[in-house]
Amino acid sequence: MEERQHILNDNLRPLLFKFSYPPIIALVFGALYNMVDTIFVGRAVGPRGIAALTIVLPIMIIMWAIGFMIGAGSGSIISRNLGAGQKDVAVNAGANAILLNFGLSILFMVPCYIFLERLLRFFGASNEVLPLAKEYASVILGGFVLYSFDAFARIVIRAEGKPRASMYPVLVGAILNMILDPVFVFWLGMGVRGAAIATVISQAVTAFFIILYFRLGNSIFRFRVSDFKLDLKIMWETIRIGTPSFIMATIDSFIILLFNRAIMKYGSDAYIAIVGIGIRLIDLTLMPIIGLTQGFSTIVSFNYGAKLYGRVKKILAETIIWNTVFSTIVFLILMIFPAQLLGFFSSEPEFIKLGIVPIRILIVFFPFLGLQFVGGTFFQAIGKAMPATVITLSRQVLFLIPAILIFPVFWGLTGIWASWPFSDFMDIIVCAIFLIRELRIINNMEKNSIAPAF
């Protein structure tokens, strides 16, 4: 348990970056899966191709959400039990997470195939975009289990204190996707279908290397047949803790649906394509923030489990500061160079011109997003699902969804874009209130406890 000793005793800033840079690299390259697809499809097919990928995005978010829910839930259980020295419970949690991932993936995939055309129309597909969206979605759904497995397994690897090992499989997959995209999209002339095929192949390769790590690497998880002992209690705990992540992603899917449908009422397919580009740009630039927060999560879980509350408070403050610095830099880049960034996806001047104002409006409160991500992740890491769920739901359900429905009535397309920063601002306030309250509780726990010796 040497890694445990490092997490509980090492200087926090180097420890944070040690645990964060692998997920940052992995997440950035992971975000490039969709980004590269969008760039090549935009160049080969045009804005309608990008619109088709945007229509399918809610389905892909659900695929990712299942894996992230299981990973966040099982990761918290694994880290806290390793921090407390209970290795057997951690291994059992990992094995049950695999069973849960497979079952839930199949449960969601089959209905999506059966009702695919209805789903795509419901998500806002016009008659012109629908055929392209069906081409892409029909292939992507075939990789449902792979997509969710990749998302959850990387979190499990980090949860056992091996952040670098979680990075390499996704690097291989992302680089392969960059190579295969031009082959299938341009050279073989397969358009959006080719982009989907390249993505699924790359996900399969990523999953293969993850399995190889578990079987042959320096991991506490070997996932032998004897490890797979069904434990409904652990499965329920995994779902309970991971539910905020699933809710957040699922509501994100619903919000994109609302965006698409509102845009079709007040705009056109071109604006749906702009939303798709905006979401992908924001996702890519958020990845370092999310990666830093994920590294923070493992450290918090271990130290909270070991009752080292002083270290918990210090790593919380450190992560918020670094997230704010980075998000401010990203804000300036997106605000100053939106046209240049849009130019990667399309060479059409009118299309680029349409996208500049929406991009700038969407990122108004970007410098403060680090606090949002740290807040929700912090409560998950210490096993408190309720505050994490409230922080998640407040932005999406209480603020963003009503804003999408109400703002366009008064301000049209501008109202659609403005709903995003409005909800960010309101959620920052909610998150700050919960964090201040929890820090008071932790201060009292610190005063009333005796720090363990290591």
C-alpha positions in Angstrom: 0.0 0.0 0.0 2.9 2.3 -0.7 0.7 4.5 -3.0 -1.7 5.0 -0.1 1.2 6.4 2.1 2.1 8.9 -0.7 -1.5 10.1 -1.0 -1.8 10.5 2.8 1.6 12.1 3.4 3.1 13.8 0.3 3.1 17.5 -0.4 -0.4 18.3 -1.8 0.5 20.5 -4.8 2.9 18.0 -6.5 0.5 15.2 -5.6 -2.4 17.1 -7.2 -0.5 17.4 -10.5 0.7 13.9 -10.3 -2.8 12.6 -10.2 -4.2 15.2 -12.6 -1.9 15.3 -15.6 -2.8 11.8 -16.7 -6.6 12.4 -16.7 -6.0 15.8 -18.2 -4.1 14.3 -21.1 -6.6 11.4 -21.4 -9.6 13.7 -21.3 -8.2 16.1 -23.9 -7.4 13.3 -26.3 -10.8 11.7 -25.4 -12.5 14.9 -26.4 -10.7 14.9 -29.6 -12.7 11.8 -30.6 -15.7 13.9 -31.3 -13.8 17.0 -32.2 -11.8 15.3 -35.0 -15.0 13.6 -36.3 -16.7 17.0 -36.4 -13.7 18.7 -38.2 -13.5 16.1 -40.9 -17.3 15.8 -41.3 -17.5 19.6 -41.5 -14.9 19.7 -44.2 -16.2 16.7 -46.2 -20.0 17.1 -45.8 -20.5 20.7 -44.6 -22.6 22.3 -41.9 -25.4 19.7 -42.4 -22.9 17.0 -41.5 -22.0 18.9 -38.3 -25.7 19.3 -37.5 -26.2 15.6 -37.9 -23.5 14.9 -35.4 -25.0 17.4 -33.0 -28.4 15.7 -33.3 -26.8 12.4 -32.3 -24.8 13.9 -29.5 -27.5 13.3 -26.8 -27.3 9.6 -27.5 -23.5 9.6 -27.2 -23.8 11.6 -23.9 -26.0 8.8 -22.5 -23.4 6.2 -23.5 -20.7 8.2 -21.7 -23.0 9.0 -18.8 -23.6 5.3 -17.9 -19.8 4.7 -17.8 -19.2 7.9 -15.8 -21.9 7.1 -13.3 -20.5 3.7 -12.6 -16.9 5.0 -12.6 -17.7 7.9 -10.2 -19.7 5.6 -7.9 -17.3 2.7 -7.8 -14.3 5.0 -7.8 -15.4 6.7 -4.6 -16.0 3.3 -3.0 -12.7 2.0 -4.1 -10.6 5.0 -3.0 -12.3 5.3 0.4 -11.8 1.6 1.1 -8.2 1.6 -0.1 -7.7 4.7 2.1 -9.1 2.7 5.0 -7.0 -0.4 4.2 -9.9 -2.6 3.0 -8.6 -4.0 -0.3 -11.1 -6.9 -0.6 -14.1 -4.5 -0.6 -12.4 -2.3 -3.2 -11.8 -5.3 -5.5 -15.4 -6.5 -5.1 -16.6 -3.0 -6.0 -14.6 -3.0 -9.2 -15.8 -6.4 -10.3 -19.5 -5.5 -9.7 -18.9 -2.2 -11.6 -18.1 -4.2 -14.7 -21.2 -6.3 -14.4 -23.3 -3.2 -13.8 -21.8 -1.4 -16.8 -22.5 -4.3 -19.2 -26.1 -4.7 -18.0 -27.0 -1.1 -18.1 -25.4 -0.6 -21.5 -27.4 -3.3 -23.1 -30.6 -2.1 -21.4 -30.1 1.4 -23.0 -28.7 0.3 -26.4 -31.6 -2.0 -27.5 -34.4 0.6 -27.3 -32.2 3.2 -29.0 -31.8 0.9 -32.0 -35.5 0.1 -32.1 -36.7 3.7 -31.9 -33.7 5.4 -33.6 -35.6 7.4 -36.3 -38.2 8.6 -33.8 -35.4 9.6 -31.3 -33.5 11.6 -33.9 -36.6 13.5 -35.0 -37.4 14.1 -31.4 -33.8 15.5 -30.9 -34.5 18.0 -33.7 -33.4 16.4 -36.9 -34.9 18.1 -40.0 -35.7 16.1 -43.2 -32.3 17.2 -44.7 -30.3 16.2 -41.6 -32.1 13.0 -40.6 -30.4 10.6 -43.2 -26.9 11.7 -42.1 -27.8 11.5 -38.4 -29.1 7.9 -38.9 -25.9 6.9 -40.7 -23.8 8.1 -37.8 -26.0 6.9 -35.0 -26.5 3.4 -36.3 -22.8 2.8 -36.2 -22.0 4.6 -33.0 -24.7 2.6 -31.1 -22.8 -0.6 -32.0 -20.0 0.6 -29.7 -22.3 1.4 -26.8 -20.7 -1.1 -24.4 -17.2 -0.1 -25.4 -17.9 3.6 -25.0 -19.3 3.3 -21.5 -16.7 0.7 -20.5 -13.9 3.1 -21.5 -15.4 5.9 -19.5 -15.8 3.9 -16.3 -12.6 1.8 -16.4 -10.3 4.8 -16.5 -11.9 6.2 -13.3 -11.5 2.8 -11.6 -7.8 2.8 -12.5 -7.3 6.3 -11.1 -9.3 5.3 -8.0 -6.7 2.6 -7.1 -4.0 5.3 -7.2 -2.6 4.7 -10.7 -3.4 7.9 -12.6 -0.8 7.4 -15.4 -2.0 4.0 -16.2 -5.5 5.5 -17.0 -3.9 7.8 -19.6 -2.2 5.4 -22.1 -5.2 3.5 -23.5 -7.1 6.6 -24.4 -4.0 8.1 -26.0 -3.7 5.1 -28.3 -7.4 5.2 -29.1 -7.5 8.9 -29.8 -4.4 8.9 -32.0 -5.8 6.0 -33.9 -9.1 7.9 -34.4 -7.1 10.8 -35.9 -5.5 8.5 -38.3 -8.6 6.5 -39.3 -10.9 9.6 -39.7 -9.4 10.9 -42.9 -9.1 7.4 -44.3 -12.8 6.5 -43.8 -14.2 10.0 -44.3 -12.1 11.2 -47.3 -10.2 8.4 -48.9 -12.9 5.8 -48.8 -15.6 8.5 -49.3 -17.8 7.3 -46.4 -18.6 10.7 -44.9 -20.4 10.6 -41.6 -20.6 6.8 -41.5 -16.9 6.7 -42.0 -16.3 9.0 -39.0 -18.5 6.7 -36.8 -16.7 3.6 -37.9 -13.3 5.2 -37.1 -14.6 6.1 -33.7 -15.9 2.7 -32.8 -12.7 0.9 -34.0 -10.7 3.3 -31.8 -12.9 2.7 -28.8 -12.5 -1.0 -29.2 -8.7 -0.6 -29.3 -8.9 1.5 -26.1 -11.0 -1.1 -24.4 -8.5 -3.8 -25.4 -5.6 -2.0 -23.8 -7.6 -1.3 -20.6 -8.4 -5.0 -20.3 -4.7 -5.8 -21.0 -3.7 -3.5 -18.1 -6.1 -5.2 -15.7 -4.9 -8.6 -16.6 -1.1 -8.0 -16.9 -0.4 -4.6 -15.3 0.4 -3.6 -11.7 -3.2 -3.4 -10.6 -5.0 -4.8 -7.6 -7.8 -5.7 -10.1 -7.3 -8.9 -12.1 -11.0 -9.5 -12.6 -10.7 -13.3 -12.6 -13.9 -15.3 -12.8 -13.8 -15.8 -9.0 -13.9 -12.0 -8.5 -17.3 -11.6 -10.1 -19.5 -12.2 -7.1 -22.8 -10.4 -7.5 -23.2 -7.9 -4.6 -26.5 -5.9 -5.0 -25.5 -3.7 -2.0 -22.3 -2.5 -3.6 -24.1 -2.1 -7.0 -26.7 0.1 -5.3 -24.0 2.1 -3.5 -22.3 2.6 -6.8 -25.5 3.8 -8.4 -26.3 6.0 -5.5 -23.0 7.8 -5.4 -22.7 8.0 -9.2 -26.2 9.2 -9.8 -25.3 12.9 -9.7 -22.9 12.3 -12.6 -25.5 10.3 -14.5 -28.2 13.0 -13.9 -25.8 15.7 -15.0 -25.0 14.0 -18.2 -28.6 12.8 -18.9 -29.9 16.3 -18.3 -27.1 17.6 -20.6 -28.6 15.3 -23.2 -32.1 16.7 -22.7 -30.7 20.3 -22.8 -29.1 19.7 -26.1 -32.4 18.4 -27.3 -34.1 21.6 -26.1 -31.4 23.7 -27.7 -31.9 21.9 -31.0 -35.6 22.2 -31.0 -35.5 25.9 -29.9 -33.0 26.6 -32.7 -35.2 24.9 -35.3 -38.0 27.2 -34.2 -36.0 30.4 -34.2 -33.1 29.6 -36.6 -31.9 26.8 -38.9 -29.7 23.7 -39.4 -26.7 26.1 -39.6 -27.3 27.2 -36.0 -27.6 23.6 -34.8 -24.2 23.0 -36.4 -22.9 26.1 -34.5 -24.2 24.7 -31.2 -22.4 21.4 -32.0 -19.1 23.3 -32.6 -19.6 25.4 -29.5 -20.3 22.4 -27.3 -17.2 20.6 -28.6 -15.0 23.7 -28.2 -16.2 24.1 -24.6 -15.9 20.4 -23.9 -12.3 20.3 -25.1 -11.2 23.4 -23.2 -13.0 22.1 -20.0 -11.0 18.9 -20.1 -8.0 20.2 -18.1 -10.4 21.6 -15.5 -12.2 18.2 -15.3 -8.9 16.3 -15.2 -7.6 18.4 -12.4 -10.9 17.9 -10.5 -10.7 14.1 -11.1 -7.1 14.0 -9.7 -8.4 16.0 -6.8 -11.2 13.5 -6.2 -8.9 10.5 -5.5 -6.8 12.5 -3.1 -9.9 13.8 -1.2 -11.4 10.3 -1.0 -8.2 8.8 0.5 -7.6 11.6 3.0 -11.3 11.9 4.0 -11.4 8.1 4.5 -8.3 8.4 6.7 -9.8 11.4 8.6 -7.0 13.8 7.6 -9.4 16.8 7.4 -6.7 19.4 7.2 -5.3 17.9 4.0 -8.9 17.7 2.6 -9.4 21.5 3.1 -6.0 22.3 1.6 -6.4 20.3 -1.5 -9.9 21.7 -2.0 -8.5 25.3 -1.9 -5.5 24.4 -4.2 -7.8 22.8 -6.8 -10.2 25.8 -6.9 -7.3 28.2 -7.4 -5.7 26.3 -10.3 -9.0 25.7 -12.0 -9.8 29.4 -11.8 -6.5 30.3 -13.3 -6.8 27.9 -16.2 -10.5 28.7 -16.9 -9.6 32.4 -17.1 -6.9 31.7 -19.7 -9.3 29.6 -21.8 -12.0 32.3 -21.5 -9.6 34.9 -23.0 -8.6 32.6 -25.9 -12.2 31.8 -26.8 -13.3 35.4 -26.5 -10.5 36.8 -28.7 -10.2 34.1 -31.3 -13.7 32.6 -32.0 -13.5 33.1 -35.8 -10.2 31.3 -36.0 -11.4 28.4 -34.0 -14.6 28.1 -36.1 -12.4 28.1 -39.2 -11.1 24.6 -38.3 -14.6 23.2 -38.9 -15.7 25.2 -42.0 -14.3 27.4 -44.7 -17.6 29.1 -45.3 -17.3 32.8 -44.3 -21.0 33.3 -43.6 -21.1 30.2 -41.4 -18.1 31.4 -39.4 -19.7 34.9 -39.0 -22.9 33.3 -37.7 -21.0 31.5 -34.9 -18.9 34.3 -33.4 -21.5 36.0 -31.2 -23.0 32.7 -29.9 -19.6 31.4 -28.9 -18.8 34.6 -27.0 -22.1 34.6 -25.1 -21.8 31.0 -24.1 -18.5 31.5 -22.3 -19.3 34.7 -20.3 -18.9 33.0 -16.9 -16.2 30.5 -18.0 -13.6 31.8 -15.4 -15.8 30.5 -12.6 -16.6 27.1 -13.9 -13.8 25.5 -11.9 -15.8 26.1 -8.7 -18.8 24.3 -10.1 -16.8 21.2 -11.1 -14.9 21.1 -7.8 -18.1 21.5 -5.8 -20.0 18.5 -7.2 -16.9 16.3 -7.4 -15.9 17.1 -3.8 -19.3 15.9 -2.4 -19.1 12.7 -4.5 -15.6 12.0 -3.3 -16.6 12.2 0.4 -19.6 10.0 -0.3 -22.3 12.7 0.1 -24.6 12.2 -2.8 -27.3 14.6 -1.8 -25.3 17.9 -2.0 -23.6 16.7 -5.3 -27.1 16.0 -6.8 -28.5 19.4 -5.7 -25.5 21.3 -7.2 -25.9 19.4 -10.4 -29.7 19.8 -10.6 -29.7 23.5 -9.7 -27.8 24.5 -12.8 -29.6 22.3 -15.2 -33.1 21.9 -13.9 -33.8 25.0 -11.9 -32.0 27.5 -14.1 -30.9 26.3 -17.5 -34.0 24.4 -18.7 -36.5 27.2 -17.7 -34.2 29.8 -19.3 -34.0 27.9 -22.6 -37.8 27.8 -22.6 -38.4 31.4 -21.5 -35.6 33.6 -22.8 -36.1 32.9 -26.6 -39.7 34.2 -26.2 -38.3 37.6 -25.5 -34.9 37.7 -27.2 -35.1 35.0 -29.9 -31.8 33.3 -30.7 -29.9 35.6 -28.4 -32.1 34.4 -25.6 -31.1 30.8 -26.4 -27.4 31.6 -26.1 -27.9 33.8 -23.0 -29.6 31.0 -21.1 -26.2 29.2 -20.7 -24.2 31.9 -18.8 -27.3 32.8 -16.7 -27.5 29.2 -15.4 -23.7 29.2 -14.8 -23.9 32.3 -12.6 -26.8 31.0 -10.5 -25.1 27.6 -10.0 -21.9 29.2 -8.8 -23.9 30.8 -6.0 -25.5 27.5 -5.0 -22.2 25.7 -5.1 -20.5 28.3 -2.9 -23.2 28.0 -0.3 -22.9 24.2 0.0 -19.1 24.3 0.1 -19.1 26.9 2.9 -21.6 24.9 4.9 -19.6 21.6 4.4 -16.3 23.3 5.4 -17.9 24.3 8.7 -18.8 20.7 9.3 -15.3 19.5 8.4 -13.8 22.1 10.7 -15.9 20.7 13.6 -14.9 17.1 12.7 -11.2 18.2 12.6 -11.5 19.7 16.1 -13.2 16.6 17.5 -10.9 13.9 16.0 -7.4 12.7 16.6 -5.4 12.4 13.4 -4.2 8.8 12.8 -0.5 8.0 12.6 1.0 6.6 9.4 
